[in-house]
Amino acid sequence: MNKYILILATLCTLVGGLVKFNLQHSKSKPCVFRSVMNEDPVDRNPVFVPTSAINTSINEGLDWLKEAQRDNGAWGCGSHRRQNVRNPHAVEVDPATTAMVAMTLLRSGSTLEEGPYSKELQKATKYLLDVIDKSVPDGSNITNLTGTQIQRKLGQNIDLVLTTQFLSNLLDYLKEDDPLKLEVDQKLNMCVDKIQLAQNNNGSLRGGTWAGVLQSSLANSALESAQEKGAAVDVNKLKKSQKYQRANYDLET
Protein backbone atom coordinates (compact mmCIF):
# COMPACT_ATOMS: atom_id res chain seq x y z
CA MET A 1 0.00 0.00 0.00
CA ASN A 2 2.92 2.37 -0.66
CA LYS A 3 0.67 4.30 -3.05
CA TYR A 4 -1.78 4.82 -0.22
CA ILE A 5 0.82 6.31 2.13
CA LEU A 6 2.17 8.46 -0.72
CA ILE A 7 -1.29 9.92 -1.36
CA LEU A 8 -1.68 10.80 2.33
CA ALA A 9 1.75 12.39 2.60
CA THR A 10 1.20 14.36 -0.60
CA LEU A 11 -2.17 15.66 0.55
CA CYS A 12 -0.83 16.71 3.96
CA THR A 13 2.01 18.57 2.27
CA LEU A 14 -0.06 20.27 -0.42
CA VAL A 15 -3.01 21.28 1.73
CA GLY A 16 -0.75 22.54 4.52
CA GLY A 17 0.73 25.19 2.24
CA LEU A 18 2.98 25.38 -0.77
CA VAL A 19 6.48 26.77 -0.65
CA LYS A 20 8.00 28.74 -3.46
CA PHE A 21 11.49 27.40 -3.90
CA ASN A 22 14.35 29.65 -4.93
CA LEU A 23 16.61 27.39 -6.96
CA GLN A 24 18.48 29.99 -8.94
CA HIS A 25 21.80 28.73 -7.54
CA SER A 26 21.04 25.08 -8.16
CA LYS A 27 22.22 23.31 -11.27
CA SER A 28 19.78 20.43 -10.78
CA LYS A 29 16.08 20.41 -11.56
CA PRO A 30 13.74 21.58 -8.77
CA CYS A 31 13.43 18.87 -6.13
CA VAL A 32 11.44 19.11 -2.89
CA PHE A 33 13.56 16.40 -1.25
CA ARG A 34 16.83 18.23 -1.96
CA SER A 35 15.36 21.44 -0.54
CA VAL A 36 14.13 19.69 2.60
CA MET A 37 17.55 18.12 3.11
CA ASN A 38 19.16 21.56 2.71
CA GLU A 39 21.04 20.61 -0.45
CA ASP A 40 19.29 23.33 -2.46
CA PRO A 41 18.63 26.93 -1.31
CA VAL A 42 15.07 27.73 -0.23
CA ASP A 43 13.16 30.99 -0.29
CA ARG A 44 12.52 31.70 3.41
CA ASN A 45 9.27 33.54 2.65
CA PRO A 46 6.61 30.85 1.94
CA VAL A 47 4.12 31.80 -0.75
CA PHE A 48 0.86 29.96 -1.34
CA VAL A 49 0.59 29.31 -5.07
CA PRO A 50 -2.81 27.80 -5.90
CA THR A 51 -3.14 26.40 -9.39
CA SER A 52 -5.90 24.47 -11.09
CA ALA A 53 -3.60 21.46 -11.49
CA ILE A 54 -2.77 21.37 -7.76
CA ASN A 55 -6.42 21.82 -6.76
CA THR A 56 -7.42 19.04 -9.14
CA SER A 57 -4.83 16.69 -7.67
CA ILE A 58 -5.96 17.47 -4.11
CA ASN A 59 -9.63 16.94 -4.95
CA GLU A 60 -8.92 13.69 -6.76
CA GLY A 61 -6.95 12.46 -3.77
CA LEU A 62 -9.71 13.41 -1.33
CA ASP A 63 -12.33 11.69 -3.47
CA TRP A 64 -10.15 8.57 -3.58
CA LEU A 65 -9.90 8.61 0.21
CA LYS A 66 -13.67 9.00 0.50
CA GLU A 67 -14.22 5.89 -1.59
CA ALA A 68 -11.53 4.01 0.34
CA GLN A 69 -13.18 4.55 3.74
CA ARG A 70 -14.71 1.46 5.31
CA ASP A 71 -18.19 1.18 6.79
CA ASN A 72 -16.84 1.53 10.35
CA GLY A 73 -15.24 4.87 9.47
CA ALA A 74 -11.65 3.63 9.28
CA TRP A 75 -8.93 3.25 6.68
CA GLY A 76 -6.05 0.79 6.45
CA CYS A 77 -2.68 0.80 4.70
CA GLY A 78 -2.25 -2.96 4.73
CA SER A 79 0.20 -5.49 6.06
CA HIS A 80 3.92 -5.15 5.51
CA ARG A 81 4.03 -8.85 4.61
CA ARG A 82 1.32 -8.48 1.97
CA GLN A 83 2.22 -5.34 0.08
CA ASN A 84 0.79 -6.89 -3.08
CA VAL A 85 -2.73 -6.24 -1.77
CA ARG A 86 -3.61 -2.88 -3.32
CA ASN A 87 -7.37 -2.76 -2.74
CA PRO A 88 -8.09 -0.45 0.25
CA HIS A 89 -11.23 -2.46 0.97
CA ALA A 90 -9.29 -5.72 1.17
CA VAL A 91 -6.84 -4.70 3.92
CA GLU A 92 -7.31 -4.55 7.67
CA VAL A 93 -8.06 -1.06 8.97
CA ASP A 94 -5.81 0.56 11.56
CA PRO A 95 -5.93 3.65 13.83
CA ALA A 96 -2.70 5.21 12.52
CA THR A 97 -3.84 5.41 8.91
CA THR A 98 -7.30 6.52 9.99
CA ALA A 99 -5.86 9.34 12.12
CA MET A 100 -3.62 10.47 9.27
CA VAL A 101 -6.53 10.57 6.82
CA ALA A 102 -8.72 12.35 9.37
CA MET A 103 -6.07 15.06 9.80
CA THR A 104 -5.94 15.40 6.02
CA LEU A 105 -9.70 15.96 5.89
CA LEU A 106 -9.43 18.60 8.62
CA ARG A 107 -6.66 20.41 6.76
CA SER A 108 -8.67 20.31 3.54
CA GLY A 109 -11.35 22.47 5.16
CA SER A 110 -13.95 19.96 6.36
CA THR A 111 -15.07 19.82 9.99
CA LEU A 112 -17.45 17.58 11.92
CA GLU A 113 -20.28 20.00 11.13
CA GLU A 114 -19.62 21.21 7.61
CA GLY A 115 -17.59 20.61 4.49
CA PRO A 116 -17.69 18.03 1.68
CA TYR A 117 -16.12 15.34 3.89
CA SER A 118 -17.80 16.08 7.23
CA LYS A 119 -19.62 12.73 7.29
CA GLU A 120 -16.39 10.84 6.64
CA LEU A 121 -14.68 12.82 9.38
CA GLN A 122 -17.51 12.10 11.82
CA LYS A 123 -17.23 8.36 11.18
CA ALA A 124 -13.43 8.42 11.49
CA THR A 125 -13.63 10.31 14.78
CA LYS A 126 -16.13 7.84 16.21
CA TYR A 127 -13.91 4.93 15.17
CA LEU A 128 -10.83 6.39 16.85
CA LEU A 129 -12.68 7.29 20.07
CA ASP A 130 -14.08 3.75 20.23
CA VAL A 131 -10.61 2.25 19.69
CA ILE A 132 -9.21 4.27 22.59
CA ASP A 133 -12.17 3.36 24.78
CA LYS A 134 -11.63 -0.36 24.16
CA SER A 135 -7.86 -0.27 24.64
CA VAL A 136 -6.10 -1.67 27.70
CA PRO A 137 -6.12 1.10 30.35
CA ASP A 138 -2.51 0.61 31.47
CA GLY A 139 -1.18 -0.35 28.05
CA SER A 140 1.22 1.66 25.93
CA ASN A 141 -0.80 1.41 22.74
CA ILE A 142 -4.42 1.58 21.55
CA THR A 143 -4.45 -1.42 19.23
CA ASN A 144 -3.42 -5.07 19.20
CA LEU A 145 -2.63 -4.89 15.50
CA THR A 146 0.96 -5.66 14.53
CA GLY A 147 2.89 -5.77 11.30
CA THR A 148 1.00 -3.02 9.48
CA GLN A 149 2.81 -1.10 6.80
CA ILE A 150 2.63 2.18 8.69
CA GLN A 151 3.93 0.53 11.89
CA ARG A 152 6.82 -0.91 9.93
CA LYS A 153 7.72 2.53 8.59
CA LEU A 154 6.99 4.77 11.58
CA GLY A 155 7.10 2.55 14.67
CA GLN A 156 5.01 0.02 16.56
CA ASN A 157 3.26 2.70 18.63
CA ILE A 158 2.49 5.03 15.74
CA ASP A 159 -1.24 4.32 16.03
CA LEU A 160 -1.23 5.87 19.49
CA VAL A 161 0.96 8.79 18.46
CA LEU A 162 -0.99 9.87 15.37
CA THR A 163 -4.34 9.43 17.12
CA THR A 164 -3.12 11.71 19.91
CA GLN A 165 -2.11 14.33 17.36
CA PHE A 166 -5.48 14.11 15.62
CA LEU A 167 -7.41 14.63 18.86
CA SER A 168 -5.34 17.74 19.63
CA ASN A 169 -6.05 19.09 16.16
CA LEU A 170 -9.75 18.26 16.45
CA LEU A 171 -10.13 20.34 19.61
CA ASP A 172 -9.54 23.48 17.54
CA TYR A 173 -12.86 22.81 15.82
CA LEU A 174 -14.98 21.97 18.86
CA LYS A 175 -16.89 24.65 20.77
CA GLU A 176 -16.73 24.76 24.56
CA ASP A 177 -20.38 23.71 24.87
CA ASP A 178 -20.05 20.86 22.37
CA PRO A 179 -20.84 17.57 24.19
CA LEU A 180 -18.11 15.87 22.17
CA LYS A 181 -15.41 18.18 23.52
CA LEU A 182 -15.43 16.59 26.97
CA GLU A 183 -15.01 13.11 25.49
CA VAL A 184 -12.19 14.23 23.20
CA ASP A 185 -10.45 15.90 26.16
CA GLN A 186 -10.73 12.68 28.19
CA LYS A 187 -9.49 10.47 25.36
CA LEU A 188 -6.62 12.87 24.66
CA ASN A 189 -5.45 12.57 28.26
CA MET A 190 -5.69 8.77 28.03
CA CYS A 191 -3.45 8.84 24.96
CA VAL A 192 -0.97 11.18 26.62
CA ASP A 193 -0.69 8.76 29.56
CA LYS A 194 -0.03 5.89 27.16
CA ILE A 195 2.67 7.78 25.27
CA GLN A 196 4.43 8.65 28.50
CA LEU A 197 4.12 5.03 29.62
CA ALA A 198 5.87 3.94 26.42
CA GLN A 199 8.70 6.42 26.88
CA ASN A 200 12.21 5.15 27.50
CA ASN A 201 14.47 6.69 30.14
CA ASN A 202 16.33 8.66 27.48
CA GLY A 203 13.11 10.29 26.24
CA SER A 204 12.66 8.18 23.12
CA LEU A 205 9.60 6.04 22.46
CA ARG A 206 9.72 2.25 22.59
CA GLY A 207 9.01 0.14 19.53
CA GLY A 208 10.73 2.37 17.03
CA THR A 209 11.51 -0.37 14.44
CA TRP A 210 14.02 0.64 11.74
CA ALA A 211 13.40 4.40 12.02
CA GLY A 212 12.73 4.94 15.69
CA VAL A 213 13.75 8.58 15.64
CA LEU A 214 10.73 9.31 13.42
CA GLN A 215 8.26 7.79 15.87
CA SER A 216 9.92 9.58 18.80
CA SER A 217 9.81 12.87 16.91
CA LEU A 218 6.11 12.50 16.14
CA ALA A 219 5.45 11.51 19.75
CA ASN A 220 7.24 14.63 20.94
CA SER A 221 5.11 16.79 18.65
CA ALA A 222 1.97 15.01 19.87
CA LEU A 223 2.84 15.73 23.50
CA GLU A 224 3.58 19.38 22.75
CA SER A 225 0.28 19.76 20.91
CA ALA A 226 -1.62 18.03 23.71
CA GLN A 227 0.00 20.26 26.32
CA GLU A 228 -1.02 23.33 24.34
CA LYS A 229 -4.62 22.08 24.41
CA GLY A 230 -4.55 21.70 28.19
CA ALA A 231 -3.84 17.97 28.52
CA ALA A 232 -2.04 16.72 31.64
CA VAL A 233 1.42 16.27 30.14
CA ASP A 234 4.24 15.38 32.52
CA VAL A 235 6.65 18.30 32.12
CA ASN A 236 9.69 16.22 33.06
CA LYS A 237 8.85 13.53 30.51
CA LEU A 238 8.30 16.16 27.85
CA LYS A 239 11.67 17.74 28.62
CA LYS A 240 13.32 14.31 28.30
CA SER A 241 11.64 13.86 24.94
CA GLN A 242 12.77 17.27 23.73
CA LYS A 243 16.31 16.63 24.96
CA TYR A 244 16.37 13.35 23.04
CA GLN A 245 15.28 15.15 19.87
CA ARG A 246 17.98 17.81 20.24
CA ALA A 247 20.59 15.09 20.74
CA ASN A 248 19.75 13.74 17.28
CA TYR A 249 20.65 17.03 15.62
CA ASP A 250 24.21 18.22 15.08
CA LEU A 251 24.39 21.97 14.47
CA GLU A 252 27.85 21.68 12.93
CA THR A 253 26.96 19.04 10.35
C-alpha positions as CSV (number, residue, x, y, z in Angstrom):
1,M,0.0,0.0,0.0
2,N,2.9,2.4,-0.7
3,K,0.7,4.3,-3.0
4,Y,-1.8,4.8,-0.2
5,I,0.8,6.3,2.1
6,L,2.2,8.5,-0.7
7,I,-1.3,9.9,-1.4
8,L,-1.7,10.8,2.3
9,A,1.8,12.4,2.6
10,T,1.2,14.4,-0.6
11,L,-2.2,15.7,0.6
12,C,-0.8,16.7,4.0
13,T,2.0,18.6,2.3
14,L,-0.1,20.3,-0.4
15,V,-3.0,21.3,1.7
16,G,-0.8,22.5,4.5
17,G,0.7,25.2,2.2
18,L,3.0,25.4,-0.8
19,V,6.5,26.8,-0.7
20,K,8.0,28.7,-3.5
21,F,11.5,27.4,-3.9
22,N,14.3,29.6,-4.9
23,L,16.6,27.4,-7.0
24,Q,18.5,30.0,-8.9
25,H,21.8,28.7,-7.5
26,S,21.0,25.1,-8.2
27,K,22.2,23.3,-11.3
28,S,19.8,20.4,-10.8
29,K,16.1,20.4,-11.6
30,P,13.7,21.6,-8.8
31,C,13.4,18.9,-6.1
32,V,11.4,19.1,-2.9
33,F,13.6,16.4,-1.3
34,R,16.8,18.2,-2.0
35,S,15.4,21.4,-0.5
36,V,14.1,19.7,2.6
37,M,17.5,18.1,3.1
38,N,19.2,21.6,2.7
39,E,21.0,20.6,-0.4
40,D,19.3,23.3,-2.5
41,P,18.6,26.9,-1.3
42,V,15.1,27.7,-0.2
43,D,13.2,31.0,-0.3
44,R,12.5,31.7,3.4
45,N,9.3,33.5,2.6
46,P,6.6,30.9,1.9
47,V,4.1,31.8,-0.8
48,F,0.9,30.0,-1.3
49,V,0.6,29.3,-5.1
50,P,-2.8,27.8,-5.9
51,T,-3.1,26.4,-9.4
52,S,-5.9,24.5,-11.1
53,A,-3.6,21.5,-11.5
54,I,-2.8,21.4,-7.8
55,N,-6.4,21.8,-6.8
56,T,-7.4,19.0,-9.1
57,S,-4.8,16.7,-7.7
58,I,-6.0,17.5,-4.1
59,N,-9.6,16.9,-5.0
60,E,-8.9,13.7,-6.8
61,G,-6.9,12.5,-3.8
62,L,-9.7,13.4,-1.3
63,D,-12.3,11.7,-3.5
64,W,-10.1,8.6,-3.6
65,L,-9.9,8.6,0.2
66,K,-13.7,9.0,0.5
67,E,-14.2,5.9,-1.6
68,A,-11.5,4.0,0.3
69,Q,-13.2,4.6,3.7
70,R,-14.7,1.5,5.3
71,D,-18.2,1.2,6.8
72,N,-16.8,1.5,10.3
73,G,-15.2,4.9,9.5
74,A,-11.7,3.6,9.3
75,W,-8.9,3.3,6.7
76,G,-6.0,0.8,6.4
77,C,-2.7,0.8,4.7
78,G,-2.2,-3.0,4.7
79,S,0.2,-5.5,6.1
80,H,3.9,-5.2,5.5
81,R,4.0,-8.8,4.6
82,R,1.3,-8.5,2.0
83,Q,2.2,-5.3,0.1
84,N,0.8,-6.9,-3.1
85,V,-2.7,-6.2,-1.8
86,R,-3.6,-2.9,-3.3
87,N,-7.4,-2.8,-2.7
88,P,-8.1,-0.4,0.3
89,H,-11.2,-2.5,1.0
90,A,-9.3,-5.7,1.2
91,V,-6.8,-4.7,3.9
92,E,-7.3,-4.6,7.7
93,V,-8.1,-1.1,9.0
94,D,-5.8,0.6,11.6
95,P,-5.9,3.7,13.8
96,A,-2.7,5.2,12.5
97,T,-3.8,5.4,8.9
98,T,-7.3,6.5,10.0
99,A,-5.9,9.3,12.1
100,M,-3.6,10.5,9.3
101,V,-6.5,10.6,6.8
102,A,-8.7,12.3,9.4
103,M,-6.1,15.1,9.8
104,T,-5.9,15.4,6.0
105,L,-9.7,16.0,5.9
106,L,-9.4,18.6,8.6
107,R,-6.7,20.4,6.8
108,S,-8.7,20.3,3.5
109,G,-11.4,22.5,5.2
110,S,-13.9,20.0,6.4
111,T,-15.1,19.8,10.0
112,L,-17.4,17.6,11.9
113,E,-20.3,20.0,11.1
114,E,-19.6,21.2,7.6
115,G,-17.6,20.6,4.5
116,P,-17.7,18.0,1.7
117,Y,-16.1,15.3,3.9
118,S,-17.8,16.1,7.2
119,K,-19.6,12.7,7.3
120,E,-16.4,10.8,6.6
121,L,-14.7,12.8,9.4
122,Q,-17.5,12.1,11.8
123,K,-17.2,8.4,11.2
124,A,-13.4,8.4,11.5
125,T,-13.6,10.3,14.8
126,K,-16.1,7.8,16.2
127,Y,-13.9,4.9,15.2
128,L,-10.8,6.4,16.9
129,L,-12.7,7.3,20.1
130,D,-14.1,3.8,20.2
131,V,-10.6,2.3,19.7
132,I,-9.2,4.3,22.6
133,D,-12.2,3.4,24.8
134,K,-11.6,-0.4,24.2
135,S,-7.9,-0.3,24.6
136,V,-6.1,-1.7,27.7
137,P,-6.1,1.1,30.4
138,D,-2.5,0.6,31.5
139,G,-1.2,-0.3,28.1
140,S,1.2,1.7,25.9
141,N,-0.8,1.4,22.7
142,I,-4.4,1.6,21.6
143,T,-4.5,-1.4,19.2
144,N,-3.4,-5.1,19.2
145,L,-2.6,-4.9,15.5
146,T,1.0,-5.7,14.5
147,G,2.9,-5.8,11.3
148,T,1.0,-3.0,9.5
149,Q,2.8,-1.1,6.8
150,I,2.6,2.2,8.7
151,Q,3.9,0.5,11.9
152,R,6.8,-0.9,9.9
153,K,7.7,2.5,8.6
154,L,7.0,4.8,11.6
155,G,7.1,2.5,14.7
156,Q,5.0,0.0,16.6
157,N,3.3,2.7,18.6
158,I,2.5,5.0,15.7
159,D,-1.2,4.3,16.0
160,L,-1.2,5.9,19.5
161,V,1.0,8.8,18.5
162,L,-1.0,9.9,15.4
163,T,-4.3,9.4,17.1
164,T,-3.1,11.7,19.9
165,Q,-2.1,14.3,17.4
166,F,-5.5,14.1,15.6
167,L,-7.4,14.6,18.9
168,S,-5.3,17.7,19.6
169,N,-6.1,19.1,16.2
170,L,-9.7,18.3,16.4
171,L,-10.1,20.3,19.6
172,D,-9.5,23.5,17.5
173,Y,-12.9,22.8,15.8
174,L,-15.0,22.0,18.9
175,K,-16.9,24.6,20.8
176,E,-16.7,24.8,24.6
177,D,-20.4,23.7,24.9
178,D,-20.0,20.9,22.4
179,P,-20.8,17.6,24.2
180,L,-18.1,15.9,22.2
181,K,-15.4,18.2,23.5
182,L,-15.4,16.6,27.0
183,E,-15.0,13.1,25.5
184,V,-12.2,14.2,23.2
185,D,-10.5,15.9,26.2
186,Q,-10.7,12.7,28.2
187,K,-9.5,10.5,25.4
188,L,-6.6,12.9,24.7
189,N,-5.4,12.6,28.3
190,M,-5.7,8.8,28.0
191,C,-3.5,8.8,25.0
192,V,-1.0,11.2,26.6
193,D,-0.7,8.8,29.6
194,K,0.0,5.9,27.2
195,I,2.7,7.8,25.3
196,Q,4.4,8.6,28.5
197,L,4.1,5.0,29.6
198,A,5.9,3.9,26.4
199,Q,8.7,6.4,26.9
200,N,12.2,5.2,27.5
201,N,14.5,6.7,30.1
202,N,16.3,8.7,27.5
203,G,13.1,10.3,26.2
204,S,12.7,8.2,23.1
205,L,9.6,6.0,22.5
206,R,9.7,2.3,22.6
207,G,9.0,0.1,19.5
208,G,10.7,2.4,17.0
209,T,11.5,-0.4,14.4
210,W,14.0,0.6,11.7
211,A,13.4,4.4,12.0
212,G,12.7,4.9,15.7
213,V,13.8,8.6,15.6
214,L,10.7,9.3,13.4
215,Q,8.3,7.8,15.9
216,S,9.9,9.6,18.8
217,S,9.8,12.9,16.9
218,L,6.1,12.5,16.1
219,A,5.5,11.5,19.8
220,N,7.2,14.6,20.9
221,S,5.1,16.8,18.7
222,A,2.0,15.0,19.9
223,L,2.8,15.7,23.5
224,E,3.6,19.4,22.7
225,S,0.3,19.8,20.9
226,A,-1.6,18.0,23.7
227,Q,0.0,20.3,26.3
228,E,-1.0,23.3,24.3
229,K,-4.6,22.1,24.4
230,G,-4.5,21.7,28.2
231,A,-3.8,18.0,28.5
232,A,-2.0,16.7,31.6
233,V,1.4,16.3,30.1
234,D,4.2,15.4,32.5
235,V,6.6,18.3,32.1
236,N,9.7,16.2,33.1
237,K,8.8,13.5,30.5
238,L,8.3,16.2,27.8
239,K,11.7,17.7,28.6
240,K,13.3,14.3,28.3
241,S,11.6,13.9,24.9
242,Q,12.8,17.3,23.7
243,K,16.3,16.6,25.0
244,Y,16.4,13.3,23.0
245,Q,15.3,15.2,19.9
246,R,18.0,17.8,20.2
247,A,20.6,15.1,20.7
248,N,19.8,13.7,17.3
249,Y,20.7,17.0,15.6
250,D,24.2,18.2,15.1
251,L,24.4,22.0,14.5
252,E,27.9,21.7,12.9
253,T,27.0,19.0,10.4
